[in-house]
Amino acid sequence: MLTASDVVAIRIPDHPDLDWTARIEPDGTINFPYVGRIKAAGLTEDDLARTLERRLVELKIIAEP
């Protein structure tokens, strides 16, 4: 499980311009470009990846896999 102050490296396949590294804030969120604040603390790395992917698809930033 991710916790506050963990550092996450986010890589979006086929979209290197979206690669991002962020530290989880004390409030449990990260700020990801185009998406904004997203809750990360308490999630597994896979859960966070799925959440980000779903939001990027909803916002039409990436195509559905």
C-alpha positions as CSV (number, residue, x, y, z in Angstrom):
1,M,0.0,0.0,0.0
2,L,1.2,3.5,-0.8
3,T,1.5,6.0,2.0
4,A,2.2,9.7,2.4
5,S,5.7,10.7,1.4
6,D,6.2,7.7,-0.9
7,V,7.6,8.6,-4.3
8,V,5.8,7.1,-7.3
9,A,7.2,7.1,-10.9
10,I,4.4,7.0,-13.4
11,R,5.0,5.7,-16.9
12,I,2.3,5.7,-19.5
13,P,3.1,3.3,-22.3
14,D,3.4,5.0,-25.7
15,H,3.1,8.4,-24.1
16,P,6.5,9.4,-22.7
17,D,5.3,13.0,-22.5
18,L,3.1,11.9,-19.6
19,D,5.9,10.2,-17.6
20,W,5.9,11.8,-14.2
21,T,7.4,11.3,-10.7
22,A,5.6,12.6,-7.7
23,R,5.8,12.4,-3.9
24,I,2.5,11.5,-2.2
25,E,1.5,14.6,-0.2
26,P,0.6,14.5,3.5
27,D,-3.1,14.5,2.5
28,G,-2.6,11.3,0.6
29,T,-2.8,12.8,-2.9
30,I,-0.6,13.3,-5.9
31,N,-0.9,16.0,-8.5
32,F,-0.8,14.5,-12.0
33,P,-0.7,16.7,-15.2
34,Y,-4.1,17.0,-16.9
35,V,-5.8,15.0,-14.2
36,G,-5.2,17.2,-11.1
37,R,-5.2,15.8,-7.6
38,I,-5.8,12.1,-7.2
39,K,-5.9,10.1,-4.0
40,A,-2.9,7.7,-3.9
41,A,-2.4,6.8,-0.2
42,G,-4.0,3.5,0.7
43,L,-3.9,2.2,-2.9
44,T,-1.6,-0.4,-4.3
45,E,0.6,0.6,-7.2
46,D,-1.6,-1.3,-9.6
47,D,-4.7,0.4,-8.2
48,L,-3.2,3.8,-8.7
49,A,-2.1,2.8,-12.3
50,R,-5.7,1.7,-13.1
51,T,-7.2,4.9,-11.6
52,L,-4.9,7.2,-13.6
53,E,-5.4,5.2,-16.8
54,R,-9.2,5.4,-16.3
55,R,-9.1,9.2,-15.8
56,L,-6.8,9.8,-18.7
57,V,-9.2,7.8,-20.9
58,E,-12.2,9.7,-19.5
59,L,-10.5,13.0,-20.3
60,K,-9.6,11.7,-23.8
61,I,-5.9,12.3,-23.3
62,I,-5.2,8.7,-24.2
63,A,-7.2,6.1,-26.1
64,E,-8.7,3.1,-24.3
65,P,-6.2,0.2,-24.2
